[in-house]
Amino acid sequence: MELHYWEKQLILYTKGHFKRLNYAEDLKWFPAELYGLAIEQVSIENVFHMVVDVYETLRNCGFVHFELKEFLSALFRDSSSVQLETVIRQLLSEIQGMAVANTGLELGDADKELAKRIQA
């Protein structure tokens, strides 16, 4: 399985290896690093694209199990319409809940420089 360094960092973020300040703003740092963008250039669509790519890679390798009915039920549990941010949060929630220990998935450590930028 091939995950980019910054994709691994996003997984570490979901698992609490970075101090969260502002979830929506924090998430912009990962695609900024991955795609070489200034933080001001990162859109919600960039975040969505990165999260979907990571989720799909993890699903294809059996780390997360996708069930369309369960996924949609969770999304529409509280509302008949869904914002893009809600889809992102649901995907990240599933990534957060996946097992990493003893699976062979090597994520490394949280990037100290990125942690400083997130907390600035």
Steps between C-alpha positions, in 0.01 A plus 500: 500500500634839402414795722675834461674647806234770541221244466655309789513825693128549441434154646711588803298822538173304506647278770588792729873535435460874437339752733174604336419869507250556220407179319394665171809722488741231623398266220611752236865451596513142370397566137705821510809290568400215267409719202756777560241772560504803724253452784288785357464308173358185659128451445257258660512312170878448542441362849221275370716369214786410733274337760320293234834387352628391842171329585490316168858378539426376852177334384671328207756355741240384753575751777152656486188316395254695288132420512299747292179455699675556834695796366192674360296422810764663718513806272126553489424403860434858613409677176354448156784700343873469550784750473837404351657558842269234647614245242864583578439460874329164447789370288755625753301343782525162330873550444538594867329179607712264293755274666865582436691304765631166378361551148824578319388857429798721580401862554812636668484790743303822485688766302631750757518791255142445387388471862658842569321657201166352604543634853623844392 
